[in-house]
């Protein structure tokens, strides 16, 4: 059949169809509701073939099924059809399909369409195939005589597509000196078969001792299972098995199976930074199937385990094959190279980390501490209390135990250093002091009077100084610098009011320039905090007066404050806090180095910065300094600022101290917050002192 007669026939049919439609519309007008749209059955087989291929390219498998011939729909349900396509797409790590019809030929009620398809995959690159599609006119329409060969030609005679994976061993995380923070370990699985026990009491006593559970709890684990079934009780290290081999060598106990697991040899140390691994969940699997992940795989859930997943896990590779029902390979469609996993080398010093965690947990039930290298933003230690053991989360925690952990009101899984957003209290006076001097609103020597209270917004809005609450008196006359040293609220109320009168956005804009109200870019999950924005909503003079002493809507993270202190210490550079210096593979020698990154500069002149640093040094050395008593007789000079942040719920205020040391030649910045820890000088400042002195006593820093 040549092209001209076919074209003529098509034109005639289309005109006839239009004529009939118009005639019916004119002859038989109707006022009944318009029925739902139903696609007109394709007149030509070619149209059905094109529509089928278009739906494939859009992964609209349900639409494809409607184009199957009725005889094929009788033998294949829509669920089977869709599952077949989705299953093959998953195994292939399919990214996209581009199908092109090459030709179509009709012979009565039979037709044939030839097409090519380019299948783009995530792991196997580009696969191209040529196909022949058979169609038949059944029940007044053209339908596809579908078979699996229309997905992959190799499936025409049956079989299934499988990705035979090779999964690299998960790499490890190390501290700055190469000491492991994670390790692989082979555990022995302990199982019991009740029907084979000759001395159940002895077995229960043995297992209760080894797993630190009651005998009744052990028995409850297998009591509802058939007596001849194996029930897993738990896992033991190989050393534990060797030490208790005689006790475990009893009828009914089996120790013939092992399990490779991820372990954390330091226990709770740096848990929030390292994170943990666990089996992949449904949401993660839907996202990562294209990278070769499958149900049951372990994946990083938090911390560096999550951030570094692509490096620690490497790249899954292997062969894409066609299998017979018996499992024999009939064809290899493609191969994907395996990319070795890479170790993470961090900036964390586990010796300092231990010092920080000990100092923090000894003085507060909930809080956070962070230590930065001021010269480059490297994170030397991060501590958040309460904490948790990643070994339990990765290996042995029951669902009930996990629910109890995530529902714990003290939120142990939250990394308070990066995710905790708190009012900074008087620590924020650092920003206000800088803004007032840099913008020429005041000088360091500008004088103020503090009678203990301030009525600048009217007597009905009286605000008092912290010293007035305890003594009934004020600070008297003092300079702006002395007001920072003594943390005089009344002075800073006046500063905040004047800054607001000068420009309502002046103080908020300075806060943002100091890095507040935005994430720092560290490798961990973090909160941006909140900096009030005068252009959005209401921001009045009273809001500025609250903000200037670190209260109101202002929220910051301990890491943001530490970043500010590091920038003040190093001359004004705000670095991106860095936890990972490089990743590297011992298998193939590949390496990627993460450079030091400067995020910006503090908006301060050298003169302003010098005045600020001088005042911060006096906070710990002047007798009137708020942290004088906490640092009297200290082995290392410290510059810093106390903060006592009120919280609008039951409990004491949050206790802050932000510092750098040594004061005259800074090396580290340290920030501590003790939630509901009362005044900054009484709780947070002593913790900072202990951390600083501990750090400088370490050998080979």
N, C-alpha and C positions, 0 to 999 in steps of 0.2 A: 504494500500500500504506500504510494508516494505521498509527498508532503502536501501537494495542491488539493487533491480530493479530500484529505483529512481536514484541511483548513476550511474548505467549502462546507463540509458536513457540520463542523463546529459552529460556523457562522449561522447556518440555517437553524440548528438546534437552539442556539441562544436566542435568535430572533423569534422563533416559534414560542419559546418559553416566555419571553417578554410580552408577546402579543396575547397569549392566553392569560397571563397575569393581569394585564391592563384590562382586557375584555371582562374578566371576572369581576374586577374591581368596579367597573362602570355599571355592569348589568345587575350586580347584586350588592348594593351598598349595605353596610352593616353597622350597627351602633353597639355591638357587643364588645367587651374589653379585648384589647390586643393580646393575643397569646404570647407566652414566653418564647424568646427566639430559639429556634432549632436550626442548626446548620443544614443547608440543602445538601442532600447526598451528592457526592462528586459525580459529574457526568462522565469524566474520563479517569482511567486508572492512574494516569500520570499525576492528576491533581491529588489523589489519595496518597500516592508515594511521596510527593513533595510535602504534604501536610504531616505525614508520618515522620519524615526526616527533620522537619522543622521542630516538631514536638520533642524529638530526641535531643536536638541541640539545646533545647530549653529545659531538659530534664523533666518534662511533663509526661511522666509515664502513664498517668491515668488517661490523658488525652490520646496517647498512642494506642492504649488498649481499645478505645472506642472505634479505632480504625481497623481492628482485626476483623477478618471474615467471621461471620457467625459460627461457622463450623469449627474455627479455632477457639472461639470464646467458650464453646461447649466443652473443650478439653483442657482449657487453662483458665483459671479464675483470675480476676483482676488482682487479687492479693498475691497469687503466685507470680503473675507477670511483673508486677511492680517490685516484688522482693527479688526476683531474678536480676532485673536491671540494677537495683540498688546494691545488691550483693557483689555483682561484677564491678560496679563503679568503685566500691570500697576496696576490693582486692587490688584493683588497678591503681588506686589512689588517683582517680580520674579528676581532672580539673575542668576540661571542656571538650565538647564534641563539635566538629564542623563537618557536616555531611553534604555532599554535592551530587545531585542527580545527573547522570551522564546521558541516559537515554531511556525511552519507554516504548513498548511495543504491545499492541492489543491484537488478539486473535479470537473473535467471538467473545465468549465470557471468560476467557483466560487472558492474562497479561503478564508482562515481565518488565522489571525496571532494574537498570544497572546504576550503581552509585559507588562513590568512594567516600571514605570517612577518615578524618584525621583526629586522632584521640590524643589530647594533651594530658599528660599525667604529671603528678608532683614528683614522683621518684623515678619513673622509668622513661622520662622524656616524651618524645613524640612517636606514636604508633600509627601507621597508615595501612588501610586494608581496602580491597575491592570486593564488592558484594553483588549478588543477584537476588532481587526480591521477586517472589511470585505473588500475583494478585488474582482474585477471582470475583466475578459478579455474583453475589448471593443475596437473595431477598431484596432485589432491586437496587443494590449498591455495590460499589467496588470495596473489597476488603483485602487486607494483607494476610497471606497464608504464612503466618508467623512460625518461625522455629528459632532456637537459640543461635543459629549461625548468622542471624541478622544483627547480633550484638558483636560477636567475634566469629569470623568464618570457621575457625578451628572447632567450634562447638556444634557445627552442623550435624555431626554424627553422634552428638551427646557429650557428656562430660561436664566438668566444672572448672572455673578459673580459680587458682589459688596463689596467694603471695606467700612463698616459702621464705620466712624471715630469718635474717641473722641480726641479733640484737647485741650491740656492744655492751660490755660490762660498764656499769655506771662509774664514772670517775669520782674523785674525792676532793674535799675542800681542806685547805691548809692555812695555818696562821702565817704571819709575816716572817717567821723563822723556819717555816717548812714543817711545822709540827701538825700532825693530822687532827682535823676536827670531825672527820667522818672516816669510817672504815667498813669494808665488806667483812662479813663473818658467816661462817657455816654453822648453823645450829642443828642440834639433833632433836627430831620430833618425837615426843614421848606419847605413845598410844596404849590403850588398854582394851582387852577383850574379856569382859566379865565372865563369860562361860568357861574360860580357861584358868581362872584364878583358883589356886588351891588354898591360899591364905589371904582372903580379901582384907582382913584387918591389918595385916603387916604391909600390904601394898598401899592401903590408904594412909597409914602412918608415914610410910616412905615418901609418897607423893605430896602429902600435906607439908612435910618438912622441906622438901626441895622447892615447892612452889609457893611456900609461905601462905598456905590456905588451910582452912579447917578440913578435917577428914570428911565431914558432911558435905562441904562445898565441892570436894573432889568427886564424891559419890554422885552428887546431883548432876554432874556433867555427863554421866553415862547411864544413869538409872532409867531414862525414858527411851533408850535405844535397845534394839534386839540384842540379846546376850552374846550372839556370835559376831557382832559388828565391831569393827575397830573404832574407837572414839579417841580423838586427840585431846590430850590433857594440857599440853603446852610444849615449850621448847626449852632446851638447856644448852649451854655452851659445851664444847667438846671437853674442856677441862672439868666442868661439873660432872659430866658423864664418867670420865675416867676416875674421878675422886669417889664416885658413888656406884661403881660398876657392880659390886657385889649386891648392893641393895636393889639395884635395878634388874638384876639377873634373876627374876622370879617369873614363874608361869603366869601368863596373863598380861605381862608388860612387854611392849615392843619398842625397840630403839633402832630399827633398821632403815629409817628414812631421814634424810637431811633436808634442810631448807636454807638457801642463801638469803641473807637479809642485810639491810643497811643498818649500821650501828653508829652510835655517837659516843666515842670513848671518853669524852669529858663530861658526860651526863648533862646536867642542866646548864653547864657553863656556855654562855653565848647562845642559848637556845633560840632567842628571838631573831638573832642575826643569821644563824645557820638554817633554821627552819626544820622541816621534816618531809618525808616522803610517805605516800600511801597509795593504795590502788586507785587507778583512774576512775572518775565517776562518769555518769552518762553525758553530762554537759561537756566535760573535757574531751571525752571520746569523740563526740560529734565534731569537735573542732580539730582534733589531732589525728583522726583516722587517716587523713590524707598524707600524714607524715609517717605512716606505718605503725601507729600505736593500735593496740588491740585490748579487748577486755582482759582485766587481770594485771596489766602492766603497772609498774610503780611509776609515780610521777611526783615531782616537787610540788608541795602544797603551800609552802610559805617560805619567807626568808630567802637566802641565797639558793636554797634547793629549788625554789620556784623561779627566781630571776635567772639562774644559770642553767635551767633545764636544757636548753639547746646545746650547751657545751658539755654538761655532765652526762647527758644521755647519748650524745653523739647522734649519728644518723643511721636509722635502721636501713638495711639493704637486703639483698637476696634475689630470688628468681621469681618471675611471674610465669606460671606453668598451667597447662591444661591437664587435668587428672581424669582418669576413668573412675567409675564408682568404686573400684577395688583399690584405688590409690595409685595406680601406675601413671607415670608421666607420659603423655602422648605428644606433647609439644612444649617447647620453652619459648614464650612470647618475647620476653625481655629480661634484662638483668639490671639491678641497681647497685651501685657500689656502696659498701659500708664505710661510713665515716667514723673513725675512732673517737671516743669520748675524750674530753679535755678536763684536766684538773683545774680547780679554781685556787689561785693564790691571793690571799687576802691581806689587808692591812692590820688585822686584829692581832694584838699581842696577848696570848692567853695568860701570861703572868700578870699583866696589868688588869686583864679582864677579871681574874680571880680577886685581885685587890678591890676593884670597884664593886663587884657583886657582894663581897663580904662586908664592905663599909656600908653599902646601901641597905642590905637586908638586915643588918644589925640595928639600924636606927629607924626604919620605917617599914610598915606593912605593905604600902603601895607607893611606888615612886619610880624615878628614872634617873639615870646618869649617863653622860657621854663625854668622851675625851677625844679631842682632835689635835692633830699635828698642825700648828698654825702656819707652817711654811708651805703646805700643799693641800690641806683639806683631808688628809688621810685620817680615817677613823681608827683609833687605837683601841677603843673599848666602847661597848654599848651594853647597858644593863637596864633591865626593866623588872620590877617586882610587883606582884608575885610572878614566879616563872613556872616552867613545866619541863618534863623530861621528854625529849624527842624520841628516845628509845621506846617509850610506852606508846606514843602516838603512831610510830612507824611499825610496831610489831605486836604488842600484847594487849592493847586497850580494847575492852569490850564496848559494844555500842552504848550500853548504859553508862559506862565510865566516861565515854566521850561526850555524851549528852550532859553529864554532870560537869565536865570541864568547860564546855562552851556556855553553860548556863550559870557558871560561877559568877556571883555579883562583883567579885573583884577583878574580873576579866583578865585572867592570867595569859590568854593567848594574844592579847593586844600588846604591841610593842609601844610602850608609852613614850619612848624617845622620839619616834617618828610619827606615830599615829595618835598620840595623846595631844589634844588641843586644850590649852589651859590659859586663863588670864595670867599675864606675866607679872602683875603687880609692879612694884617699884623698880624692877629690872628695866622696865620700859623707859624710865627716866633718863637712861643713857641716850635713847633716840631723841627725846624731847630736849635734853641739854644740847645735843648736837645741832638740832634744827634751830634752836633759839640763837645760838652763837653764829652758826654758818650763815644764816639769813640776816644777821645784823640786828635782830630784835633786842638782844641783850649781849653783854660781854661776860666773861667768867667772873669779873669783879663787880658786876651790877649787884646792888644791895636790895634786900627785901626784909620785911618785918613779919615775923611769925608770932602772933599772940597766942597761938594754939588753935585758932579757928579762922575761917575765911567766909565773909558774907558778900563776896563780889557779885553774886547772882541774886542777892536779896536775903533778908534775915530768915525768910521761910525756906531758904535753900542753904542753910549754914552747913559747912563742911569742916571737919576737925582734922588736926594733925595727929599722927600716931602717938606722939609724945604727950599730947594733951590728955589722951585717954588714960595714961598711966600716972601722970604727975599733976595734971590740972594746969600745967604751964605750957608755954610755947618755946620755940628755939630763940626767940628774940631777933635781933638784927644779924643778918648773915649774907654772905655773897652767894652768887649762883653756884660757884664751885663748892663752897662749904655746904650748900643745900643738897648737892648730890652726895657729898661725903656723909652727911648726917641724914639723908633721905627725908628732907623736910617736905611734907605734903603741901603745906600752905604756900610755900614758895612755888611749887610746881603747879598748884591750882592757878596761880597768877600767870605763870608761863603759858599754860595751856589756853587760858582765856585770851592772852595777848596774841598768841599764835593764831587762834581762831579769828580774832578781829582783823589780823593782818591778811589772812587768807584761810578760809575754812578748810581748804584742801592741803594746807601746808604740812600739818602733822601727819595725816594719812599718807601723803605722797612720800614723805621722808621714811615712814615705816616700810613702805614698799621698796624704796631704794635700799633699805637695809636688808632686804630679802624676805620680809614678812608678807603674809597673805599669798604665798606661792610655794610650791614644792621646791625642795633643794636640788632634786635630781639624784639623790642617793639610790642605790640599787634595791632598796626595800620599799614596801608599801608605806605611803606617808600621807598625812593630812596637810592641806595648804594653810590651815588656820584661817582666821578672818581679820581683815583690816577694814574698818568702816569706810564706806564710800559716800562722801557728801553729795555726789551727783545722783545717788540712788536712794530714794526714801528720805527720811528726815535725819539731819545731823545738825544739832543745835549747839549753842555754846556749852550747855550742860554736858553734852556728849563728849565734847573736846576736853572738858575739865575732868571727866571720868577717865577718858582715854589716856591723858597725860601721866596718870599714875598707874597705868596698866590694868584698868578695870573697864566696865561697860561691855561693849560687844567685841572688844579686841581679844583674839585667841591666838596663841602661838604654840609651837612645839619646842621641846627642849633642844632638838637638833638645830632649829632655826636660831635660837638664842646662842647656842654654841658657835654657830657659823658667824654670828655678829661679833662675838668676843674674839674669835680667831682673826677676823678681819681687822679689828681694832689693834690687835697685838702685832700683826704683820705689816702694818702700814696702810691698810685700807683695801686689800684685795679680798673679795668674796669668792672663795673656791667652791666648786661642787664637791660636797663630801663624798669621798671615794672609799669603797670597801674592797674592791677587786682591782689589783694591779695588772694581772695578766691571767690568761688561760693557756694551758699547754698540754700537749699529748706526748707521752713517752713512747707511744707506739709508732708514730710517724714523724715525730719531731716538729709538728706544727705548733705555732705560738701566735697569740694575739695580745698585744700590750695595750692597756687602757691608760692614756696619758692624763696627767694632771690638767684640770680644766678650770680656768678663771671665769666665773659667771659675771663679774662686774666689779666696780669699785664703789666704796662708800662715798657719798657725795660730800666729802669733807676736805677742807684745806689742811695743809700740814699744821697750821697754827691751831685750828680747832681740834684736830686729832691729838696734838700735844697736850692741850688743856684737858681734854677728856681723859687721857691716859694718866696725867698727873693726879686728877681727882680720884680715879679708880684705885690708884696705888695708895692713896691716903685713907680709903675706906677701911683698910686692914691695919694701918699704922698710926693714924691719929687717934688720940684717946676718945674723941667724939665720933669717930667712925663707927658705923653700925656693925662692922665685923671685927672690931679691935679685939674684943675679948676672945673671940673664936680663934684668932691667929696670933695671939700674944705668945711670944717665944717659939714661933714656927721655925722649922729648919730651912724652909724655902720661902722667899718673898712672894706674895700673891697680890695681884690687883683684881678687884672684882666689885660686884654690886649685889646687895641683899634684895630680896623681894618677898613680900607677904601679901599673897593674893586672896582677897575675900571670895568666898563661894556662897551662892545664895541657896544653901540648903544646910541641913544639920551638919555640925562638925567644925573643927578648927580650920583656919585658912591654910592654903597651900604655902609651903616653905620653899623659897628659891635661893640659890646662890649661883651666880655666873662669874667666871673668873678666867684669868690666864696666869701662867707662871713660867719662869721667874718674872717678877714685875718689871725688872730692868732689862731683861734679855729673854723675851718670851719664847717658849718651846711648845707648850701645850695650852689648849683651852679646855676648861672643865665646867660643865653645867650639871647641877643637881636640882631636882624637884622632889620634895617629900609631900605627897598628897595628905592634906589635913595635918601637916606637921608643925603647925603654929608659925612662929616668926622665922624668917630666913636666917637670922643670926644664930638661932638656938639649935636648929636641926640641920638644915642644908649646908650651912657654912662649915661646921665640924666635919661633915662627910667629905666635902671638897678638900679640906686640909689633909685628912687621912689619905685620900687618893693621890694628892700632889706629893706628899712626903713618901708614900709608897712607891710612886713612879720613879722619883729621882733617886731612890735607894736601890732600884733594880740594876743589876750588872748588864752591860752590853745593850743599852737602850737603843 
